Amino acid sequence: MHWPRAIPQYHVGYGRVKGAIDQIEADAPGLLLAGNYRAGVSVGDAAESGHAAAQRIIERDA
Ligand SMILES: Cc1cc2nc3c(=O)[nH]c(=O)nc-3n(C[C@H](O)[C@H](O)[C@H](O)COP(=O)(O)OP(=O)(O)OC[C@H]3O[C@@H](n4cnc5c(N)ncnc54)[C@H](O)[C@@H]3O)c2cc1C
């Protein structure tokens, strides 16, 4: 079966979505968002996104 929306597609204008994600985090200290919608859809990108979120927690709690 083909599921056309299985992987997020970064359409034209996705920069606005990414800006909104940044703003949501800025407005809600302690909320950290990570995943394939953030900075690339590959497994590696998703892992890096999670690592970056973990790094922000470590820096916040240092
Ligand atoms: C068919 C397919 C093939 C792919 N092939 C490749 C490939 O060959 N190489 C590559 O690099 N990338 C590939 N990708 C892309 C890559 O696998 C994904 O983009 C990546 O795994 C996404 O990681 P993620 O952690 O953001 O999301 P996910 O791996 O989707 O993890 C999200 C997790 O959150 C859980 N979850 C969702 N909602 C809730 C909730 N409300 N409460 C609690 N838990 C929840 C889900 O159960 C899931 O475990 C493929 C993707 C698909 C769909």
The ligand as an SDF file (V2000), in Angstrom:
LIG
                    3D

 53 58  0  0  0  0  0  0  0  0999 V2000
    8.2130    4.2390    4.8220 C   0  0  0  0  0  0  0  0  0  0  0  0
    9.3500    5.1100    5.3070 C   0  0  0  0  0  0  0  0  0  0  0  0
   10.6330    4.8600    4.8780 C   0  0  0  0  0  0  0  0  0  0  0  0
   11.7120    5.6580    5.3040 C   0  0  0  0  0  0  0  0  0  0  0  0
   12.9680    5.3750    4.8740 N   0  0  0  0  0  0  0  0  0  0  0  0
   14.0050    6.0860    5.3390 C   0  0  0  0  0  0  0  0  0  0  0  0
   15.3470    5.7530    4.9780 C   0  0  0  0  0  0  0  0  0  0  0  0
   15.5950    4.7990    4.2230 O   0  0  0  0  0  0  0  0  0  0  0  0
   16.3680    6.5160    5.4690 N   0  0  0  0  0  0  0  0  0  0  0  0
   16.1480    7.5620    6.3110 C   0  0  0  0  0  0  0  0  0  0  0  0
   17.1140    8.2130    6.7440 O   0  0  0  0  0  0  0  0  0  0  0  0
   14.8800    7.8990    6.6670 N   0  0  0  0  0  0  0  0  0  0  0  0
   13.8170    7.1830    6.2200 C   0  0  0  0  0  0  0  0  0  0  0  0
   12.5370    7.5060    6.5980 N   0  0  0  0  0  0  0  0  0  0  0  0
   12.3300    8.7040    7.4160 C   0  0  0  0  0  0  0  0  0  0  0  0
   12.6460    8.4700    8.8840 C   0  0  0  0  0  0  0  0  0  0  0  0
   12.4410    7.1150    9.2150 O   0  0  0  0  0  0  0  0  0  0  0  0
   11.7070    9.3170    9.7410 C   0  0  0  0  0  0  0  0  0  0  0  0
   11.6100   10.6460    9.2590 O   0  0  0  0  0  0  0  0  0  0  0  0
   12.2410    9.3390   11.1680 C   0  0  0  0  0  0  0  0  0  0  0  0
   12.3250    8.0470   11.6890 O   0  0  0  0  0  0  0  0  0  0  0  0
   11.3090   10.1670   12.0120 C   0  0  0  0  0  0  0  0  0  0  0  0
   11.7600   10.1380   13.3520 O   0  0  0  0  0  0  0  0  0  0  0  0
   10.9290   10.9180   14.4340 P   0  0  0  0  0  0  0  0  0  0  0  0
   11.5400   10.5480   15.7420 O   0  0  0  0  0  0  0  0  0  0  0  0
   10.7940   12.3560   14.0880 O   0  0  0  0  0  0  0  0  0  0  0  0
    9.4360   10.3320   14.3250 O   0  0  0  0  0  0  0  0  0  0  0  0
    8.9170    8.8390   14.5150 P   0  0  0  0  0  0  0  0  0  0  0  0
    9.9890    7.8450   14.2540 O   0  0  0  0  0  0  0  0  0  0  0  0
    7.6470    8.7720   13.7480 O   0  0  0  0  0  0  0  0  0  0  0  0
    8.6430    8.7670   16.0740 O   0  0  0  0  0  0  0  0  0  0  0  0
    7.5120    9.3940   16.6530 C   0  0  0  0  0  0  0  0  0  0  0  0
    7.1300    8.5430   17.8640 C   0  0  0  0  0  0  0  0  0  0  0  0
    6.1520    9.2280   18.6230 O   0  0  0  0  0  0  0  0  0  0  0  0
    5.1440    8.3220   18.9190 C   0  0  0  0  0  0  0  0  0  0  0  0
    3.9400    9.0940   19.1260 N   0  0  0  0  0  0  0  0  0  0  0  0
    3.1970    9.7150   18.1920 C   0  0  0  0  0  0  0  0  0  0  0  0
    2.1720   10.3400   18.7650 N   0  0  0  0  0  0  0  0  0  0  0  0
    2.2750   10.1020   20.0910 C   0  0  0  0  0  0  0  0  0  0  0  0
    1.5100   10.4980   21.2200 C   0  0  0  0  0  0  0  0  0  0  0  0
    0.4340   11.2650   21.0980 N   0  0  0  0  0  0  0  0  0  0  0  0
    1.9150   10.0760   22.4270 N   0  0  0  0  0  0  0  0  0  0  0  0
    3.0140    9.3160   22.5660 C   0  0  0  0  0  0  0  0  0  0  0  0
    3.7880    8.9210   21.5310 N   0  0  0  0  0  0  0  0  0  0  0  0
    3.4080    9.3150   20.3200 C   0  0  0  0  0  0  0  0  0  0  0  0
    5.0410    7.3730   17.7610 C   0  0  0  0  0  0  0  0  0  0  0  0
    4.4550    6.1500   18.1520 O   0  0  0  0  0  0  0  0  0  0  0  0
    6.5140    7.1880   17.4280 C   0  0  0  0  0  0  0  0  0  0  0  0
    7.1260    6.1580   18.1970 O   0  0  0  0  0  0  0  0  0  0  0  0
   11.4580    6.7250    6.1990 C   0  0  0  0  0  0  0  0  0  0  0  0
   10.1520    6.9530    6.6510 C   0  0  0  0  0  0  0  0  0  0  0  0
    9.1070    6.1760    6.2110 C   0  0  0  0  0  0  0  0  0  0  0  0
    7.7050    6.4310    6.7220 C   0  0  0  0  0  0  0  0  0  0  0  0
  1  2  1  0
  2  3  1  0
  2 52  2  0
  3  4  2  0
  4  5  1  0
  4 50  1  0
  5  6  2  0
  6  7  1  0
  6 13  1  0
  7  8  2  0
  7  9  1  0
  9 10  1  0
 10 11  2  0
 10 12  1  0
 12 13  2  0
 13 14  1  0
 14 15  1  0
 14 50  1  0
 15 16  1  0
 16 17  1  0
 16 18  1  0
 18 19  1  0
 18 20  1  0
 20 21  1  0
 20 22  1  0
 22 23  1  0
 23 24  1  0
 24 25  2  0
 24 26  1  0
 24 27  1  0
 27 28  1  0
 28 29  2  0
 28 30  1  0
 28 31  1  0
 31 32  1  0
 32 33  1  0
 33 34  1  0
 33 48  1  0
 34 35  1  0
 35 36  1  0
 35 46  1  0
 36 37  1  0
 36 45  1  0
 37 38  2  0
 38 39  1  0
 39 40  1  0
 39 45  2  0
 40 41  1  0
 40 42  2  0
 42 43  1  0
 43 44  2  0
 44 45  1  0
 46 47  1  0
 46 48  1  0
 48 49  1  0
 50 51  2  0
 51 52  1  0
 52 53  1  0
M  END
$$$$
